[in-house]
Amino acid sequence: MSAQQQNFKVNVNTEIGRLRKLLIHSPDSGLGKVVPSKAQDWLFEDIVHLDTIRKDEYDHYVKLLMYFLDPDKIKGKLAEIDSEAAQRMFFKPDSDQFHASENVVELQQLLSDILTDIAIKKKLAASVCAIEGCTYKLQLQLIDTEPKELAKTLISGSLPDGRMIFSPIPNLIFTRDVGTTINNFILLNKPAKKARVRESLLMRYIFFNHNLFEAYRNNILEIPDSEHHFLRPGEEEDNRTTLEGGDVMMVSKNHVLIGCSERTSPYGANEAMKLLFENDVVEKVTVVKIPNKRDFMHLDTVFTQVKRNIWVLLHSIASVEENKFHNPIDFLVQPEPKEQTEIIQFYKDKSTPKHFKSMEQLFEDISQNDLKSTEPTQFIYSGNGVFPFDAREQWTDSCNLLAIKEGVVLGYDRNDNTVEAFKAKGFAIVKVKDLINDLESGKVNPDTITDTLILMPSAELSRARGGFHCMSLPLLRDDL
């Protein structure tokens, strides 16, 4: 076993412990080929401008991650990385100047690595061609393609000469949805939408074949379809076994939240819970059923955790006191209607399930009993809890935040009212460009920064309907 394999650990038992390793995928050329007529079929709300989404938005995300997770790769080199001559080579997995971080792990690089094995290359090319309906001659052409180029083709849908041979998979930037790290296990997804089937296939090949995950092969869990599913009538999602990573949250060492949503079916939640209990991964699973609406999509679009005792969430699914935030109804102000949620906690020892009346009650229980918080549990509401800003800002991922460490979270700069709600709770607000400059100069130390909302540029990224929680698959976090 190589030194890299020996040092590579997988373990996540919280949403907020100091982040040490994660899996990401930088925007690829496939995003620049999404056309308006297919955008919603490919789960995008709009087409995006590729150059902007890369240079002006996502690249800042990568740089910030590097300063926190792998500073030796970037500190002192920022001016060189940002120079015109560099041409973004630091961010391109097929470049000789690529950062190749072992902590900020690029999915495309892992795919390139496994494709150097000719047997895997043949199997994966055949599998992709089968699900995409390609010809046998094209399959042979793909097998003859150099591994780095083949990895790009399997993701972007385009051959090295630019010719498209099948659809892109633009949602691959949302790596959270392809799997979830639960303690030292990895739970792989079963996507609800056809547009994400190839993503799931690529991830299976990576996790089961890349040498980084060799020590964890027996800890990779795949959700089976329900028995005789092929005999059941119809294709309705409620009757299918589907689960996506945005609906799975590891909130404490023995406790996982699983959402039933637009993308995760009750069958999927049930099969995941059975796997986790049968493999002694956790002791309790709380199933949270949220409305099956495109507005919400996953659990992490309506809430995420900020600190042991602080959560950000959408108040219309929170079951707060009636009219807590609303002015009296008049012709100009109309409160958003309540959304129905159902919350049931199940236990490995098969003791009687527990029902929670509200999201706040569940979060209070997690903060006080699972995480042993000594401070009162607090809530930050999307849009500061004021209609219509709560719904508008939830749509642009005000509740979808990534914690780099406890109390230090990344969110979009466009959600102004949510930012004010963070300020009211005592959080510092900083723009990512300013923070990167301060990290480079040494003015700010990643180890000492506390209670901060880092604002990320969002003009193009937000069109894809996913925030930085979606754009991360944590592989290793510190214990709290």
C-alpha positions as CSV (number, residue, x, y, z in Angstrom):
1,M,0.0,0.0,0.0
2,S,1.4,3.4,-1.0
3,A,2.0,6.2,1.5
4,Q,-0.9,8.1,-0.1
5,Q,-3.3,5.2,0.5
6,Q,-2.1,4.8,4.1
7,N,-2.7,8.5,4.8
8,F,-6.1,8.6,3.1
9,K,-8.9,8.3,5.6
10,V,-12.6,8.4,5.3
11,N,-14.7,9.4,8.3
12,V,-17.5,11.9,8.8
13,N,-19.7,11.9,11.9
14,T,-21.0,15.5,11.8
15,E,-22.1,18.3,9.5
16,I,-19.9,20.9,11.1
17,G,-16.6,19.3,12.3
18,R,-13.4,20.8,10.7
19,L,-13.4,19.7,7.1
20,R,-10.2,17.9,6.1
21,K,-11.0,16.1,2.8
22,L,-13.8,16.4,0.3
23,L,-14.7,15.4,-3.2
24,I,-15.6,18.1,-5.7
25,H,-16.1,18.4,-9.5
26,S,-15.2,21.7,-11.2
27,P,-17.6,22.9,-13.9
28,D,-16.7,21.1,-17.1
29,S,-17.4,22.0,-20.8
30,G,-20.7,20.1,-20.7
31,L,-22.3,23.0,-18.7
32,G,-21.6,25.3,-21.6
33,K,-23.6,23.0,-23.9
34,V,-26.8,22.9,-22.0
35,V,-29.5,24.3,-24.3
36,P,-32.7,26.0,-23.1
37,S,-35.0,23.3,-24.5
38,K,-33.2,20.6,-22.5
39,A,-32.2,22.6,-19.4
40,Q,-35.0,21.3,-17.2
41,D,-34.7,17.8,-18.4
42,W,-31.1,18.0,-17.3
43,L,-32.3,19.5,-13.9
44,F,-31.0,23.1,-14.6
45,E,-33.4,26.0,-14.3
46,D,-31.5,28.0,-16.9
47,I,-28.4,27.9,-19.1
48,V,-25.2,29.2,-17.6
49,H,-22.2,31.2,-19.0
50,L,-19.3,28.7,-18.6
51,D,-16.4,31.2,-18.4
52,T,-18.1,33.2,-15.7
53,I,-19.2,30.2,-13.7
54,R,-15.6,29.0,-13.7
55,K,-13.4,32.1,-13.3
56,D,-15.6,34.5,-11.5
57,E,-17.3,32.0,-9.2
58,Y,-16.2,28.4,-8.8
59,D,-12.5,29.0,-8.9
60,H,-12.9,31.2,-5.7
61,Y,-14.5,28.2,-4.1
62,V,-11.5,25.9,-5.0
63,K,-9.0,28.5,-3.8
64,L,-10.8,29.0,-0.5
65,L,-10.9,25.2,0.1
66,M,-7.2,25.0,-0.6
67,Y,-6.3,27.6,2.0
68,F,-8.3,25.7,4.6
69,L,-7.6,22.1,3.6
70,D,-4.3,22.1,1.6
71,P,-2.5,25.5,2.2
72,D,0.9,24.3,1.0
73,K,-0.5,23.9,-2.5
74,I,-1.6,27.5,-2.8
75,K,-0.1,29.9,-0.2
76,G,2.6,32.1,-1.8
77,K,1.4,31.1,-5.3
78,L,-1.8,33.0,-5.6
79,A,-0.4,35.7,-7.9
80,E,1.1,33.1,-10.2
81,I,-2.2,31.1,-10.2
82,D,-4.2,34.2,-11.1
83,S,-1.9,35.5,-13.8
84,E,-3.0,35.7,-17.4
85,A,-0.3,33.3,-18.4
86,A,-1.5,30.6,-16.1
87,Q,-4.8,30.2,-18.1
88,R,-6.5,28.5,-15.2
89,M,-4.2,25.5,-15.5
90,F,-4.2,25.2,-11.7
91,F,-7.9,24.2,-11.9
92,K,-7.9,21.9,-14.9
93,P,-7.5,18.1,-14.0
94,D,-6.0,17.3,-17.4
95,S,-3.3,20.0,-17.0
96,D,0.3,19.4,-15.9
97,Q,-0.1,22.4,-13.6
98,F,-3.2,21.0,-11.9
99,H,-3.2,21.3,-8.1
100,A,-3.8,17.5,-7.7
101,S,-4.7,18.0,-4.0
102,E,-5.1,14.9,-1.9
103,N,-7.5,16.9,0.3
104,V,-9.5,18.9,-2.3
105,V,-10.1,15.8,-4.4
106,E,-11.2,16.3,-8.0
107,L,-13.6,13.7,-9.3
108,Q,-12.4,13.9,-12.9
109,Q,-8.9,13.2,-11.8
110,L,-10.0,10.0,-9.9
111,L,-11.9,8.9,-13.1
112,S,-8.7,9.5,-15.2
113,D,-6.7,7.4,-12.7
114,I,-9.0,4.3,-12.9
115,L,-9.1,4.5,-16.7
116,T,-5.4,3.7,-16.9
117,D,-6.4,0.1,-16.2
118,I,-7.4,-1.3,-19.6
119,A,-9.8,-3.8,-18.1
120,I,-11.7,-1.1,-16.2
121,K,-11.5,1.2,-19.2
122,K,-13.2,-1.5,-21.4
123,K,-15.9,-2.2,-18.9
124,L,-16.8,1.4,-18.2
125,A,-16.8,2.4,-21.8
126,A,-19.1,-0.5,-22.6
127,S,-21.4,0.3,-19.7
128,V,-21.7,4.0,-20.6
129,C,-22.3,3.1,-24.3
130,A,-25.0,0.7,-23.2
131,I,-27.0,3.2,-21.1
132,E,-26.5,5.9,-23.8
133,G,-27.4,3.7,-26.8
134,C,-24.1,4.2,-28.6
135,T,-22.9,2.1,-31.5
136,Y,-20.3,-0.7,-31.1
137,K,-17.8,1.2,-33.3
138,L,-18.1,4.3,-31.0
139,Q,-17.5,2.0,-28.0
140,L,-14.2,0.8,-29.6
141,Q,-13.2,4.4,-30.4
142,L,-13.7,5.3,-26.7
143,I,-11.6,2.4,-25.6
144,D,-8.8,3.7,-27.8
145,T,-9.0,7.2,-26.2
146,E,-6.3,8.3,-23.8
147,P,-7.5,8.1,-20.2
148,K,-7.5,11.8,-19.4
149,E,-9.4,12.6,-22.6
150,L,-11.8,9.7,-22.0
151,A,-12.6,10.9,-18.5
152,K,-13.5,14.3,-20.0
153,T,-15.6,12.6,-22.7
154,L,-17.6,10.5,-20.2
155,I,-18.4,13.5,-18.2
156,S,-18.9,16.2,-20.8
157,G,-20.4,14.0,-23.5
158,S,-17.9,15.4,-26.1
159,L,-15.1,13.8,-28.0
160,P,-11.6,15.5,-28.0
161,D,-12.5,17.1,-31.3
162,G,-15.6,18.7,-29.7
163,R,-18.2,16.5,-31.3
164,M,-21.0,15.6,-28.9
165,I,-21.8,11.9,-28.7
166,F,-24.2,11.9,-25.8
167,S,-25.7,14.4,-23.3
168,P,-23.6,16.2,-20.7
169,I,-24.1,15.5,-17.0
170,P,-24.0,19.1,-15.7
171,N,-25.3,18.1,-12.2
172,L,-22.0,16.3,-11.5
173,I,-20.8,19.6,-9.9
174,F,-23.2,18.7,-7.1
175,T,-21.0,15.8,-5.8
176,R,-23.0,15.6,-2.5
177,D,-25.8,13.9,-4.4
178,V,-23.8,10.9,-5.7
179,G,-23.0,9.6,-2.2
180,T,-22.7,10.4,1.5
181,T,-19.9,9.6,4.0
182,I,-21.5,8.2,7.2
183,N,-18.8,7.5,9.8
184,N,-16.3,5.4,7.8
185,F,-18.9,4.1,5.3
186,I,-19.9,5.5,2.0
187,L,-23.6,5.3,1.0
188,L,-24.0,5.5,-2.8
189,N,-27.1,7.1,-4.3
190,K,-29.9,5.8,-6.6
191,P,-30.8,8.9,-8.6
192,A,-34.5,9.7,-9.2
193,K,-33.9,11.3,-12.6
194,K,-32.6,9.8,-15.8
195,A,-30.3,12.7,-16.3
196,R,-28.2,11.5,-13.3
197,V,-27.9,7.8,-14.1
198,R,-24.4,8.2,-15.7
199,E,-23.2,10.1,-12.7
200,S,-24.1,7.2,-10.5
201,L,-22.4,4.7,-12.7
202,L,-19.2,6.7,-12.8
203,M,-19.1,7.0,-9.0
204,R,-19.6,3.3,-8.5
205,Y,-16.6,2.6,-10.7
206,I,-14.5,5.2,-8.9
207,F,-15.3,4.1,-5.3
208,F,-15.0,0.4,-6.1
209,N,-11.8,0.7,-8.2
210,H,-9.7,3.6,-7.2
211,N,-6.8,2.7,-4.9
212,L,-7.6,5.6,-2.5
213,F,-10.7,3.7,-1.4
214,E,-9.1,0.2,-1.3
215,A,-9.3,0.0,2.5
216,Y,-13.0,0.9,2.5
217,R,-14.3,-1.4,-0.3
218,N,-16.3,-3.4,2.3
219,N,-17.7,-0.2,3.6
220,I,-19.4,1.0,0.4
221,L,-23.1,0.5,0.6
222,E,-25.4,0.3,-2.4
223,I,-29.1,0.5,-2.1
224,P,-30.9,-2.3,-3.9
225,D,-34.2,-1.9,-5.7
226,S,-37.2,-3.4,-3.9
227,E,-38.0,-7.0,-4.6
228,H,-39.9,-7.6,-7.8
229,H,-39.8,-3.9,-8.7
230,F,-39.8,-4.8,-12.4
231,L,-43.2,-6.3,-12.0
232,R,-44.8,-3.3,-10.4
233,P,-46.9,-1.1,-12.6
234,G,-45.9,2.4,-13.7
235,E,-42.8,4.5,-13.3
236,E,-44.0,6.8,-10.5
237,E,-41.2,7.9,-8.2
238,D,-43.2,7.0,-5.1
239,N,-43.0,3.4,-6.2
240,R,-39.3,3.4,-7.0
241,T,-36.3,3.0,-4.8
242,T,-34.5,6.4,-5.1
243,L,-32.2,8.3,-2.9
244,E,-29.9,11.3,-3.4
245,G,-27.2,12.6,-1.1
246,G,-28.8,15.9,-0.6
247,D,-31.4,14.1,1.5
248,V,-28.8,12.4,3.8
249,M,-27.2,14.3,6.7
250,M,-24.7,12.9,9.2
251,V,-25.6,15.0,12.2
252,S,-23.8,13.0,14.9
253,K,-21.8,9.8,15.3
254,N,-24.8,7.6,15.8
255,H,-27.5,9.7,14.0
256,V,-28.4,10.2,10.4
257,L,-31.2,12.3,8.9
258,I,-32.8,10.9,5.7
259,G,-35.3,13.0,3.7
260,C,-38.3,11.9,1.7
261,S,-38.6,14.5,-1.0
262,E,-38.9,15.1,-4.7
263,R,-35.7,13.0,-5.2
264,T,-35.8,10.4,-2.4
265,S,-38.7,8.0,-2.2
266,P,-40.0,6.3,1.0
267,Y,-38.7,3.0,-0.5
268,G,-35.3,4.6,-0.8
269,A,-35.3,6.0,2.7
270,N,-36.4,2.6,4.1
271,E,-33.7,0.6,2.2
272,A,-31.0,3.0,3.3
273,M,-32.1,2.8,6.9
274,K,-32.1,-1.0,6.7
275,L,-28.5,-1.0,5.3
276,L,-27.3,1.4,8.0
277,F,-28.8,-0.7,10.8
278,E,-27.7,-4.1,9.4
279,N,-24.1,-2.9,9.0
280,D,-24.0,-1.3,12.5
281,V,-23.2,2.1,11.0
282,V,-25.6,4.1,13.2
283,E,-28.0,3.6,16.1
284,K,-30.8,5.9,14.9
285,V,-32.2,7.3,11.7
286,T,-34.7,10.2,11.6
287,V,-36.8,10.3,8.5
288,V,-38.0,13.8,7.5
289,K,-40.8,13.9,4.9
290,I,-40.9,17.3,3.2
291,P,-43.3,18.3,0.4
292,N,-42.6,16.8,-2.9
293,K,-41.9,20.1,-4.7
294,R,-39.3,21.3,-7.1
295,D,-38.9,24.3,-4.8
296,F,-37.4,22.1,-2.1
297,M,-35.9,19.1,-4.0
298,H,-33.7,17.9,-1.1
299,L,-33.4,18.3,2.7
300,D,-30.3,20.5,2.3
301,T,-32.3,23.0,0.3
302,V,-34.5,23.8,3.3
303,F,-32.0,23.5,6.1
304,T,-28.3,23.0,7.0
305,Q,-26.4,23.2,10.3
306,V,-24.1,26.1,11.2
307,K,-22.9,25.3,14.7
308,R,-23.8,22.7,17.4
309,N,-26.6,25.0,18.5
310,I,-27.4,27.0,15.3
311,W,-29.3,25.9,12.2
312,V,-30.4,27.8,9.1
313,L,-33.8,26.9,7.7
314,L,-36.9,27.8,5.8
315,H,-39.6,28.8,8.3
316,S,-42.6,27.5,6.2
317,I,-41.4,23.9,6.8
318,A,-40.3,24.6,10.4
319,S,-43.7,24.6,12.1
320,V,-43.0,27.7,14.1
321,E,-45.7,29.5,16.0
322,E,-48.5,30.8,13.8
323,N,-47.8,34.2,12.4
324,K,-44.5,34.6,14.3
325,F,-42.9,36.5,11.5
326,H,-45.9,37.9,9.6
327,N,-47.6,41.3,9.6
328,P,-51.4,41.2,9.6
329,I,-52.8,40.1,6.2
330,D,-53.6,43.0,4.0
331,F,-53.7,43.7,0.3
332,L,-49.9,44.0,0.1
333,V,-48.6,41.5,2.6
334,Q,-49.5,37.8,2.3
335,P,-47.8,35.2,4.5
336,E,-46.6,32.1,2.8
337,P,-48.7,29.0,3.7
338,K,-47.4,26.4,6.0
339,E,-45.8,23.3,4.4
340,Q,-46.6,20.0,6.0
341,T,-43.6,17.9,7.3
342,E,-43.6,14.6,9.0
343,I,-40.7,13.6,11.3
344,I,-40.2,10.1,12.7
345,Q,-37.1,8.8,14.5
346,F,-36.3,5.0,14.2
347,Y,-33.9,3.0,16.3
348,K,-31.5,0.1,15.5
349,D,-32.7,-1.7,18.6
350,K,-36.3,-1.6,17.2
351,S,-37.6,0.4,20.2
352,T,-40.8,2.4,19.6
353,P,-40.2,5.2,17.0
354,K,-40.4,8.8,18.2
355,H,-42.4,11.5,16.5
356,F,-41.3,15.1,16.4
357,K,-43.8,17.9,16.0
358,S,-41.5,20.4,14.3
359,M,-38.1,20.9,12.7
360,E,-37.1,23.1,15.6
361,Q,-38.0,20.4,18.1
362,L,-35.8,17.9,16.1
363,F,-32.9,20.3,15.9
364,E,-33.2,21.2,19.6
365,D,-32.9,17.4,20.4
366,I,-29.9,17.0,18.1
367,S,-28.1,20.1,19.5
368,Q,-28.8,19.4,23.2
369,N,-28.8,15.6,23.4
370,D,-26.6,14.3,20.5
371,L,-24.1,17.2,20.3
372,K,-24.2,18.1,24.1
373,S,-24.5,21.8,23.3
374,T,-24.2,24.0,26.5
375,E,-25.9,27.0,24.7
376,P,-29.5,27.5,23.8
377,T,-30.5,26.2,20.3
378,Q,-31.0,29.1,17.8
379,F,-32.4,29.4,14.3
380,I,-31.6,31.6,11.4
381,Y,-34.4,31.8,8.9
382,S,-34.2,32.2,5.2
383,G,-34.9,35.7,4.2
384,N,-35.0,36.7,7.9
385,G,-38.3,34.9,8.0
386,V,-40.1,37.6,6.0
387,F,-42.4,36.8,3.0
388,P,-41.7,36.9,0.1
389,F,-37.9,37.1,0.7
390,D,-37.9,33.8,2.6
391,A,-39.2,31.9,-0.5
392,R,-37.1,33.9,-3.0
393,E,-33.8,33.4,-1.1
394,Q,-34.5,29.7,-0.3
395,W,-34.8,29.2,-4.1
396,T,-31.3,30.6,-4.5
397,D,-30.0,28.4,-1.7
398,S,-30.0,30.6,1.4
399,C,-30.4,27.4,3.4
400,N,-27.8,25.3,1.5
401,L,-24.6,26.2,3.4
402,L,-21.3,24.3,3.7
403,A,-19.5,24.4,7.0
404,I,-15.7,24.4,6.6
405,K,-15.5,24.3,10.4
406,E,-18.0,24.9,13.1
407,G,-19.5,28.4,12.7
408,V,-17.6,29.1,9.4
409,V,-19.9,28.6,6.5
410,L,-20.1,29.4,2.7
411,G,-23.2,30.8,1.1
412,Y,-24.3,32.9,-1.9
413,D,-23.8,36.7,-1.8
414,R,-27.3,37.3,-3.3
415,N,-29.4,36.4,-0.3
416,D,-29.4,39.8,1.4
417,N,-32.1,39.3,4.0
418,T,-30.6,36.0,5.1
419,V,-27.2,37.8,5.5
420,E,-28.9,40.3,7.8
421,A,-30.3,37.4,9.8
422,F,-26.7,36.1,10.3
423,K,-25.5,39.5,11.3
424,A,-28.3,39.7,13.9
425,K,-26.9,36.4,15.4
426,G,-23.4,38.0,15.7
427,F,-21.8,36.5,12.6
428,A,-19.1,38.3,10.7
429,I,-19.8,38.7,7.0
430,V,-16.9,38.6,4.5
431,K,-16.6,38.4,0.8
432,V,-14.6,35.4,-0.5
433,K,-12.2,37.6,-2.6
434,D,-11.3,39.7,0.5
435,L,-10.8,36.6,2.7
436,I,-8.6,34.9,0.1
437,N,-6.4,38.0,0.0
438,D,-6.2,38.1,3.8
439,L,-5.4,34.4,3.9
440,E,-2.6,34.9,1.4
441,S,-1.1,37.8,3.2
442,G,-1.3,36.1,6.6
443,K,-3.6,38.7,8.0
444,V,-6.2,35.9,8.7
445,N,-5.4,32.4,10.0
446,P,-7.8,29.6,9.0
447,D,-7.4,28.0,12.5
448,T,-8.5,31.1,14.3
449,I,-11.4,32.4,12.2
450,T,-14.8,31.9,14.0
451,D,-18.5,32.6,13.4
452,T,-18.3,33.9,9.9
453,L,-20.5,33.7,6.8
454,I,-18.3,33.7,3.7
455,L,-20.2,35.2,0.7
456,M,-19.5,33.6,-2.6
457,P,-20.3,35.1,-6.0
458,S,-23.5,33.6,-7.4
459,A,-24.8,35.1,-10.6
460,E,-24.3,31.9,-12.6
461,L,-23.9,29.1,-10.1
462,S,-27.3,29.8,-8.6
463,R,-29.0,29.1,-11.9
464,A,-28.2,25.5,-11.4
465,R,-30.3,25.3,-8.2
466,G,-27.6,24.1,-5.8
467,G,-25.4,25.7,-3.1
468,F,-22.0,24.8,-1.6
469,H,-23.5,22.0,0.5
470,C,-24.6,20.4,-2.7
471,M,-21.2,21.1,-4.3
472,S,-19.2,19.0,-1.7
473,L,-18.9,15.4,-0.7
474,P,-17.0,15.5,2.6
475,L,-14.8,12.5,3.0
476,L,-13.1,13.5,6.3
477,R,-14.1,15.8,9.1
478,D,-12.6,16.2,12.6
479,D,-14.7,15.0,15.5
480,L,-16.4,17.7,17.5
